[in-house]
Amino acid sequence: MKNVKAIFTSFCIAAVSTLIASCGASLSPVEYNNKLMSVMNEQEKHMNEMNTAMVSQDFAKAESVRKTWVEQLDKSIAEVNKIETIKEDGGLKSAVEQGLKEYRKIAGETYKELIGLRTKEKSGDTSVQPQIQAALNRINQSFEPIGGNINKAGDEFVKKHSKP
């Protein structure tokens, strides 16, 4: 029985030590970059679901996707905020966070507006077509700068952390 207690005690000490050490450890530049990019890449699933619902004119599904996406964006923003900024980040984390906030605005506001307008149009109200086009333009014009800013910050990050 003493051997079991000794082994169990040793195991607990090792587990606690590992837990403490891992909590204080900061991410390597590769892990940091991968974690941030992974959070951004999660959004592609929601974009694809939204596009599928909109193309099929299933606006109830589009609204469901939109709400789920907004919830996920809130979680993603919080997740990025929890990541400790590493030395010589060069703005990568802030670009990702800002990109997520912009996605949140698009999903929370512009897509909500677009879904409502498309629903009216489907019901026969053709007067909303200029508003639909304006909403589509806002969405399309928003995505490009988000990607551009993240790519620029990512390139700078890679340059700073690449081994010659």
mmCIF file of the C-alpha atoms, coordinates in Angstrom:
data_MODEL
# 
_entry.id   MODEL 
# 
loop_
_atom_site.group_PDB 
_atom_site.id 
_atom_site.type_symbol 
_atom_site.label_atom_id 
_atom_site.label_alt_id 
_atom_site.label_comp_id 
_atom_site.label_asym_id 
_atom_site.label_entity_id 
_atom_site.label_seq_id 
_atom_site.pdbx_PDB_ins_code 
_atom_site.Cartn_x 
_atom_site.Cartn_y 
_atom_site.Cartn_z 
_atom_site.occupancy 
_atom_site.B_iso_or_equiv 
_atom_site.pdbx_formal_charge 
_atom_site.auth_seq_id 
_atom_site.auth_comp_id 
_atom_site.auth_asym_id 
_atom_site.auth_atom_id 
_atom_site.pdbx_PDB_model_num 
ATOM 1   C CA . MET A 1 1   ? 0.000   0.000  0.000   1.00 0.00 ? 1   MET A CA 1 
ATOM 2   C CA . LYS A 1 2   ? 2.895   2.371  0.743   1.00 0.00 ? 2   LYS A CA 1 
ATOM 3   C CA . ASN A 1 3   ? 4.268   1.866  -2.786  1.00 0.00 ? 3   ASN A CA 1 
ATOM 4   C CA . VAL A 1 4   ? 0.907   2.775  -4.330  1.00 0.00 ? 4   VAL A CA 1 
ATOM 5   C CA . LYS A 1 5   ? 0.701   5.919  -2.186  1.00 0.00 ? 5   LYS A CA 1 
ATOM 6   C CA . ALA A 1 6   ? 4.268   6.864  -3.073  1.00 0.00 ? 6   ALA A CA 1 
ATOM 7   C CA . ILE A 1 7   ? 3.654   6.316  -6.772  1.00 0.00 ? 7   ILE A CA 1 
ATOM 8   C CA . PHE A 1 8   ? 0.368   8.219  -6.614  1.00 0.00 ? 8   PHE A CA 1 
ATOM 9   C CA . THR A 1 9   ? 2.017   11.094 -4.710  1.00 0.00 ? 9   THR A CA 1 
ATOM 10  C CA . SER A 1 10  ? 4.883   11.212 -7.221  1.00 0.00 ? 10  SER A CA 1 
ATOM 11  C CA . PHE A 1 11  ? 2.415   11.170 -10.082 1.00 0.00 ? 11  PHE A CA 1 
ATOM 12  C CA . CYS A 1 12  ? 0.417   14.044 -8.560  1.00 0.00 ? 12  CYS A CA 1 
ATOM 13  C CA . ILE A 1 13  ? 3.560   16.112 -7.981  1.00 0.00 ? 13  ILE A CA 1 
ATOM 14  C CA . ALA A 1 14  ? 4.658   15.509 -11.585 1.00 0.00 ? 14  ALA A CA 1 
ATOM 15  C CA . ALA A 1 15  ? 1.208   16.387 -12.946 1.00 0.00 ? 15  ALA A CA 1 
ATOM 16  C CA . VAL A 1 16  ? 0.992   19.605 -10.936 1.00 0.00 ? 16  VAL A CA 1 
ATOM 17  C CA . SER A 1 17  ? 4.535   20.580 -11.935 1.00 0.00 ? 17  SER A CA 1 
ATOM 18  C CA . THR A 1 18  ? 3.757   19.976 -15.592 1.00 0.00 ? 18  THR A CA 1 
ATOM 19  C CA . LEU A 1 19  ? 0.545   21.967 -15.315 1.00 0.00 ? 19  LEU A CA 1 
ATOM 20  C CA . ILE A 1 20  ? 2.316   24.889 -13.639 1.00 0.00 ? 20  ILE A CA 1 
ATOM 21  C CA . ALA A 1 21  ? 5.149   24.842 -16.153 1.00 0.00 ? 21  ALA A CA 1 
ATOM 22  C CA . SER A 1 22  ? 2.782   24.720 -19.112 1.00 0.00 ? 22  SER A CA 1 
ATOM 23  C CA . CYS A 1 23  ? 0.671   27.592 -17.812 1.00 0.00 ? 23  CYS A CA 1 
ATOM 24  C CA . GLY A 1 24  ? 3.653   29.899 -17.613 1.00 0.00 ? 24  GLY A CA 1 
ATOM 25  C CA . ALA A 1 25  ? 5.164   28.873 -20.915 1.00 0.00 ? 25  ALA A CA 1 
ATOM 26  C CA . SER A 1 26  ? 4.681   31.253 -23.769 1.00 0.00 ? 26  SER A CA 1 
ATOM 27  C CA . LEU A 1 27  ? 4.030   30.098 -27.293 1.00 0.00 ? 27  LEU A CA 1 
ATOM 28  C CA . SER A 1 28  ? 6.813   29.813 -29.814 1.00 0.00 ? 28  SER A CA 1 
ATOM 29  C CA . PRO A 1 29  ? 6.487   32.143 -32.823 1.00 0.00 ? 29  PRO A CA 1 
ATOM 30  C CA . VAL A 1 30  ? 5.291   29.208 -34.959 1.00 0.00 ? 30  VAL A CA 1 
ATOM 31  C CA . GLU A 1 31  ? 2.692   28.120 -32.388 1.00 0.00 ? 31  GLU A CA 1 
ATOM 32  C CA . TYR A 1 32  ? 1.586   31.720 -31.923 1.00 0.00 ? 32  TYR A CA 1 
ATOM 33  C CA . ASN A 1 33  ? 1.153   32.300 -35.651 1.00 0.00 ? 33  ASN A CA 1 
ATOM 34  C CA . ASN A 1 34  ? -0.607  28.966 -36.120 1.00 0.00 ? 34  ASN A CA 1 
ATOM 35  C CA . LYS A 1 35  ? -2.997  29.623 -33.253 1.00 0.00 ? 35  LYS A CA 1 
ATOM 36  C CA . LEU A 1 36  ? -3.968  33.056 -34.577 1.00 0.00 ? 36  LEU A CA 1 
ATOM 37  C CA . MET A 1 37  ? -4.338  31.817 -38.146 1.00 0.00 ? 37  MET A CA 1 
ATOM 38  C CA . SER A 1 38  ? -6.379  28.848 -36.978 1.00 0.00 ? 38  SER A CA 1 
ATOM 39  C CA . VAL A 1 39  ? -8.874  31.188 -35.312 1.00 0.00 ? 39  VAL A CA 1 
ATOM 40  C CA . MET A 1 40  ? -9.144  33.206 -38.525 1.00 0.00 ? 40  MET A CA 1 
ATOM 41  C CA . ASN A 1 41  ? -9.473  30.122 -40.706 1.00 0.00 ? 41  ASN A CA 1 
ATOM 42  C CA . GLU A 1 42  ? -12.404 28.869 -38.609 1.00 0.00 ? 42  GLU A CA 1 
ATOM 43  C CA . GLN A 1 43  ? -14.437 31.690 -40.115 1.00 0.00 ? 43  GLN A CA 1 
ATOM 44  C CA . GLU A 1 44  ? -14.255 30.187 -43.601 1.00 0.00 ? 44  GLU A CA 1 
ATOM 45  C CA . LYS A 1 45  ? -16.710 27.456 -42.588 1.00 0.00 ? 45  LYS A CA 1 
ATOM 46  C CA . HIS A 1 46  ? -19.306 30.046 -41.633 1.00 0.00 ? 46  HIS A CA 1 
ATOM 47  C CA . MET A 1 47  ? -18.692 32.068 -44.795 1.00 0.00 ? 47  MET A CA 1 
ATOM 48  C CA . ASN A 1 48  ? -19.235 28.981 -46.923 1.00 0.00 ? 48  ASN A CA 1 
ATOM 49  C CA . GLU A 1 49  ? -22.419 28.082 -45.040 1.00 0.00 ? 49  GLU A CA 1 
ATOM 50  C CA . MET A 1 50  ? -23.676 31.642 -45.483 1.00 0.00 ? 50  MET A CA 1 
ATOM 51  C CA . ASN A 1 51  ? -22.930 31.641 -49.208 1.00 0.00 ? 51  ASN A CA 1 
ATOM 52  C CA . THR A 1 52  ? -24.669 28.285 -49.647 1.00 0.00 ? 52  THR A CA 1 
ATOM 53  C CA . ALA A 1 53  ? -27.779 29.466 -47.809 1.00 0.00 ? 53  ALA A CA 1 
ATOM 54  C CA . MET A 1 54  ? -27.915 32.763 -49.690 1.00 0.00 ? 54  MET A CA 1 
ATOM 55  C CA . VAL A 1 55  ? -27.412 31.182 -53.123 1.00 0.00 ? 55  VAL A CA 1 
ATOM 56  C CA . SER A 1 56  ? -30.145 28.645 -52.418 1.00 0.00 ? 56  SER A CA 1 
ATOM 57  C CA . GLN A 1 57  ? -32.367 31.488 -51.194 1.00 0.00 ? 57  GLN A CA 1 
ATOM 58  C CA . ASP A 1 58  ? -32.934 29.710 -47.890 1.00 0.00 ? 58  ASP A CA 1 
ATOM 59  C CA . PHE A 1 59  ? -33.051 32.876 -45.839 1.00 0.00 ? 59  PHE A CA 1 
ATOM 60  C CA . ALA A 1 60  ? -34.221 31.142 -42.661 1.00 0.00 ? 60  ALA A CA 1 
ATOM 61  C CA . LYS A 1 61  ? -31.071 28.998 -42.876 1.00 0.00 ? 61  LYS A CA 1 
ATOM 62  C CA . ALA A 1 62  ? -28.993 32.091 -43.678 1.00 0.00 ? 62  ALA A CA 1 
ATOM 63  C CA . GLU A 1 63  ? -30.310 33.805 -40.552 1.00 0.00 ? 63  GLU A CA 1 
ATOM 64  C CA . SER A 1 64  ? -29.500 30.729 -38.468 1.00 0.00 ? 64  SER A CA 1 
ATOM 65  C CA . VAL A 1 65  ? -25.986 30.621 -39.929 1.00 0.00 ? 65  VAL A CA 1 
ATOM 66  C CA . ARG A 1 66  ? -25.583 34.342 -39.288 1.00 0.00 ? 66  ARG A CA 1 
ATOM 67  C CA . LYS A 1 67  ? -26.544 34.021 -35.619 1.00 0.00 ? 67  LYS A CA 1 
ATOM 68  C CA . THR A 1 68  ? -24.231 31.045 -35.119 1.00 0.00 ? 68  THR A CA 1 
ATOM 69  C CA . TRP A 1 69  ? -21.422 32.894 -36.866 1.00 0.00 ? 69  TRP A CA 1 
ATOM 70  C CA . VAL A 1 70  ? -21.872 35.964 -34.646 1.00 0.00 ? 70  VAL A CA 1 
ATOM 71  C CA . GLU A 1 71  ? -21.734 33.765 -31.545 1.00 0.00 ? 71  GLU A CA 1 
ATOM 72  C CA . GLN A 1 72  ? -18.595 32.048 -32.846 1.00 0.00 ? 72  GLN A CA 1 
ATOM 73  C CA . LEU A 1 73  ? -17.000 35.395 -33.658 1.00 0.00 ? 73  LEU A CA 1 
ATOM 74  C CA . ASP A 1 74  ? -17.607 36.586 -30.107 1.00 0.00 ? 74  ASP A CA 1 
ATOM 75  C CA . LYS A 1 75  ? -15.881 33.422 -28.839 1.00 0.00 ? 75  LYS A CA 1 
ATOM 76  C CA . SER A 1 76  ? -13.051 33.815 -31.352 1.00 0.00 ? 76  SER A CA 1 
ATOM 77  C CA . ILE A 1 77  ? -12.439 37.431 -30.362 1.00 0.00 ? 77  ILE A CA 1 
ATOM 78  C CA . ALA A 1 78  ? -12.306 36.388 -26.701 1.00 0.00 ? 78  ALA A CA 1 
ATOM 79  C CA . GLU A 1 79  ? -9.942  33.530 -27.589 1.00 0.00 ? 79  GLU A CA 1 
ATOM 80  C CA . VAL A 1 80  ? -7.566  35.888 -29.388 1.00 0.00 ? 80  VAL A CA 1 
ATOM 81  C CA . ASN A 1 81  ? -7.693  38.325 -26.472 1.00 0.00 ? 81  ASN A CA 1 
ATOM 82  C CA . LYS A 1 82  ? -6.558  35.533 -24.138 1.00 0.00 ? 82  LYS A CA 1 
ATOM 83  C CA . ILE A 1 83  ? -3.491  34.730 -26.232 1.00 0.00 ? 83  ILE A CA 1 
ATOM 84  C CA . GLU A 1 84  ? -0.445  36.382 -24.723 1.00 0.00 ? 84  GLU A CA 1 
ATOM 85  C CA . THR A 1 85  ? 1.188   38.696 -27.256 1.00 0.00 ? 85  THR A CA 1 
ATOM 86  C CA . ILE A 1 86  ? 4.689   37.517 -27.951 1.00 0.00 ? 86  ILE A CA 1 
ATOM 87  C CA . LYS A 1 87  ? 7.752   39.687 -28.342 1.00 0.00 ? 87  LYS A CA 1 
ATOM 88  C CA . GLU A 1 88  ? 8.088   41.261 -31.795 1.00 0.00 ? 88  GLU A CA 1 
ATOM 89  C CA . ASP A 1 89  ? 4.505   40.443 -32.728 1.00 0.00 ? 89  ASP A CA 1 
ATOM 90  C CA . GLY A 1 90  ? 4.576   43.276 -35.266 1.00 0.00 ? 90  GLY A CA 1 
ATOM 91  C CA . GLY A 1 91  ? 0.832   43.782 -35.108 1.00 0.00 ? 91  GLY A CA 1 
ATOM 92  C CA . LEU A 1 92  ? -0.255  40.256 -36.080 1.00 0.00 ? 92  LEU A CA 1 
ATOM 93  C CA . LYS A 1 93  ? -2.485  39.693 -33.073 1.00 0.00 ? 93  LYS A CA 1 
ATOM 94  C CA . SER A 1 94  ? -4.098  43.113 -33.383 1.00 0.00 ? 94  SER A CA 1 
ATOM 95  C CA . ALA A 1 95  ? -4.678  42.577 -37.130 1.00 0.00 ? 95  ALA A CA 1 
ATOM 96  C CA . VAL A 1 96  ? -6.377  39.242 -36.411 1.00 0.00 ? 96  VAL A CA 1 
ATOM 97  C CA . GLU A 1 97  ? -8.439  40.738 -33.612 1.00 0.00 ? 97  GLU A CA 1 
ATOM 98  C CA . GLN A 1 98  ? -9.457  43.691 -35.788 1.00 0.00 ? 98  GLN A CA 1 
ATOM 99  C CA . GLY A 1 99  ? -10.283 41.324 -38.660 1.00 0.00 ? 99  GLY A CA 1 
ATOM 100 C CA . LEU A 1 100 ? -12.526 39.279 -36.401 1.00 0.00 ? 100 LEU A CA 1 
ATOM 101 C CA . LYS A 1 101 ? -14.243 42.429 -35.170 1.00 0.00 ? 101 LYS A CA 1 
ATOM 102 C CA . GLU A 1 102 ? -14.842 43.494 -38.773 1.00 0.00 ? 102 GLU A CA 1 
ATOM 103 C CA . TYR A 1 103 ? -16.247 40.030 -39.573 1.00 0.00 ? 103 TYR A CA 1 
ATOM 104 C CA . ARG A 1 104 ? -18.457 40.437 -36.486 1.00 0.00 ? 104 ARG A CA 1 
ATOM 105 C CA . LYS A 1 105 ? -19.766 43.732 -37.845 1.00 0.00 ? 105 LYS A CA 1 
ATOM 106 C CA . ILE A 1 106 ? -20.411 42.198 -41.275 1.00 0.00 ? 106 ILE A CA 1 
ATOM 107 C CA . ALA A 1 107 ? -22.183 39.148 -39.835 1.00 0.00 ? 107 ALA A CA 1 
ATOM 108 C CA . GLY A 1 108 ? -24.018 41.086 -37.142 1.00 0.00 ? 108 GLY A CA 1 
ATOM 109 C CA . GLU A 1 109 ? -25.171 44.038 -39.203 1.00 0.00 ? 109 GLU A CA 1 
ATOM 110 C CA . THR A 1 110 ? -24.650 43.854 -42.951 1.00 0.00 ? 110 THR A CA 1 
ATOM 111 C CA . TYR A 1 111 ? -25.667 40.233 -43.442 1.00 0.00 ? 111 TYR A CA 1 
ATOM 112 C CA . LYS A 1 112 ? -28.679 40.788 -41.191 1.00 0.00 ? 112 LYS A CA 1 
ATOM 113 C CA . GLU A 1 113 ? -29.713 43.679 -43.421 1.00 0.00 ? 113 GLU A CA 1 
ATOM 114 C CA . LEU A 1 114 ? -29.022 41.683 -46.588 1.00 0.00 ? 114 LEU A CA 1 
ATOM 115 C CA . ILE A 1 115 ? -31.055 38.685 -45.415 1.00 0.00 ? 115 ILE A CA 1 
ATOM 116 C CA . GLY A 1 116 ? -33.994 40.959 -44.631 1.00 0.00 ? 116 GLY A CA 1 
ATOM 117 C CA . LEU A 1 117 ? -33.755 42.633 -48.026 1.00 0.00 ? 117 LEU A CA 1 
ATOM 118 C CA . ARG A 1 118 ? -33.443 39.321 -49.877 1.00 0.00 ? 118 ARG A CA 1 
ATOM 119 C CA . THR A 1 119 ? -36.489 38.029 -48.004 1.00 0.00 ? 119 THR A CA 1 
ATOM 120 C CA . LYS A 1 120 ? -38.473 41.061 -49.151 1.00 0.00 ? 120 LYS A CA 1 
ATOM 121 C CA . GLU A 1 121 ? -37.223 40.604 -52.703 1.00 0.00 ? 121 GLU A CA 1 
ATOM 122 C CA . LYS A 1 122 ? -38.215 36.918 -52.657 1.00 0.00 ? 122 LYS A CA 1 
ATOM 123 C CA . SER A 1 123 ? -41.702 38.009 -51.593 1.00 0.00 ? 123 SER A CA 1 
ATOM 124 C CA . GLY A 1 124 ? -41.938 40.171 -54.712 1.00 0.00 ? 124 GLY A CA 1 
ATOM 125 C CA . ASP A 1 125 ? -40.632 43.558 -53.559 1.00 0.00 ? 125 ASP A CA 1 
ATOM 126 C CA . THR A 1 126 ? -38.239 44.521 -56.367 1.00 0.00 ? 126 THR A CA 1 
ATOM 127 C CA . SER A 1 127 ? -37.767 48.030 -54.972 1.00 0.00 ? 127 SER A CA 1 
ATOM 128 C CA . VAL A 1 128 ? -35.109 46.695 -52.585 1.00 0.00 ? 128 VAL A CA 1 
ATOM 129 C CA . GLN A 1 129 ? -32.690 45.723 -55.354 1.00 0.00 ? 129 GLN A CA 1 
ATOM 130 C CA . PRO A 1 130 ? -30.536 48.891 -55.063 1.00 0.00 ? 130 PRO A CA 1 
ATOM 131 C CA . GLN A 1 131 ? -30.269 48.348 -51.307 1.00 0.00 ? 131 GLN A CA 1 
ATOM 132 C CA . ILE A 1 132 ? -29.311 44.707 -51.889 1.00 0.00 ? 132 ILE A CA 1 
ATOM 133 C CA . GLN A 1 133 ? -26.568 45.761 -54.273 1.00 0.00 ? 133 GLN A CA 1 
ATOM 134 C CA . ALA A 1 134 ? -25.288 48.343 -51.803 1.00 0.00 ? 134 ALA A CA 1 
ATOM 135 C CA . ALA A 1 135 ? -25.182 45.741 -49.004 1.00 0.00 ? 135 ALA A CA 1 
ATOM 136 C CA . LEU A 1 136 ? -23.389 43.254 -51.261 1.00 0.00 ? 136 LEU A CA 1 
ATOM 137 C CA . ASN A 1 137 ? -20.852 45.925 -52.206 1.00 0.00 ? 137 ASN A CA 1 
ATOM 138 C CA . ARG A 1 138 ? -20.213 46.748 -48.526 1.00 0.00 ? 138 ARG A CA 1 
ATOM 139 C CA . ILE A 1 139 ? -19.671 43.067 -47.750 1.00 0.00 ? 139 ILE A CA 1 
ATOM 140 C CA . ASN A 1 140 ? -17.371 42.453 -50.700 1.00 0.00 ? 140 ASN A CA 1 
ATOM 141 C CA . GLN A 1 141 ? -15.394 45.642 -50.138 1.00 0.00 ? 141 GLN A CA 1 
ATOM 142 C CA . SER A 1 142 ? -14.936 44.776 -46.460 1.00 0.00 ? 142 SER A CA 1 
ATOM 143 C CA . PHE A 1 143 ? -13.461 41.318 -46.903 1.00 0.00 ? 143 PHE A CA 1 
ATOM 144 C CA . GLU A 1 144 ? -10.518 42.346 -49.078 1.00 0.00 ? 144 GLU A CA 1 
ATOM 145 C CA . PRO A 1 145 ? -8.962  44.875 -46.660 1.00 0.00 ? 145 PRO A CA 1 
ATOM 146 C CA . ILE A 1 146 ? -9.387  42.457 -43.747 1.00 0.00 ? 146 ILE A CA 1 
ATOM 147 C CA . GLY A 1 147 ? -7.418  39.794 -45.578 1.00 0.00 ? 147 GLY A CA 1 
ATOM 148 C CA . GLY A 1 148 ? -4.888  42.333 -46.810 1.00 0.00 ? 148 GLY A CA 1 
ATOM 149 C CA . ASN A 1 149 ? -4.203  43.673 -43.317 1.00 0.00 ? 149 ASN A CA 1 
ATOM 150 C CA . ILE A 1 150 ? -3.801  40.208 -41.839 1.00 0.00 ? 150 ILE A CA 1 
ATOM 151 C CA . ASN A 1 151 ? -1.579  39.063 -44.701 1.00 0.00 ? 151 ASN A CA 1 
ATOM 152 C CA . LYS A 1 152 ? 0.618   42.160 -44.331 1.00 0.00 ? 152 LYS A CA 1 
ATOM 153 C CA . ALA A 1 153 ? 0.965   41.668 -40.577 1.00 0.00 ? 153 ALA A CA 1 
ATOM 154 C CA . GLY A 1 154 ? 1.588   37.953 -41.136 1.00 0.00 ? 154 GLY A CA 1 
ATOM 155 C CA . ASP A 1 155 ? 4.338   38.646 -43.673 1.00 0.00 ? 155 ASP A CA 1 
ATOM 156 C CA . GLU A 1 156 ? 6.026   41.079 -41.261 1.00 0.00 ? 156 GLU A CA 1 
ATOM 157 C CA . PHE A 1 157 ? 5.745   38.532 -38.475 1.00 0.00 ? 157 PHE A CA 1 
ATOM 158 C CA . VAL A 1 158 ? 7.326   35.819 -40.606 1.00 0.00 ? 158 VAL A CA 1 
ATOM 159 C CA . LYS A 1 159 ? 10.182  38.124 -41.591 1.00 0.00 ? 159 LYS A CA 1 
ATOM 160 C CA . LYS A 1 160 ? 10.920  38.913 -37.947 1.00 0.00 ? 160 LYS A CA 1 
ATOM 161 C CA . HIS A 1 161 ? 10.793  35.293 -36.861 1.00 0.00 ? 161 HIS A CA 1 
ATOM 162 C CA . SER A 1 162 ? 12.351  33.495 -39.829 1.00 0.00 ? 162 SER A CA 1 
ATOM 163 C CA . LYS A 1 163 ? 15.718  31.960 -39.297 1.00 0.00 ? 163 LYS A CA 1 
ATOM 164 C CA . PRO A 1 164 ? 18.254  33.180 -41.860 1.00 0.00 ? 164 PRO A CA 1 
# 
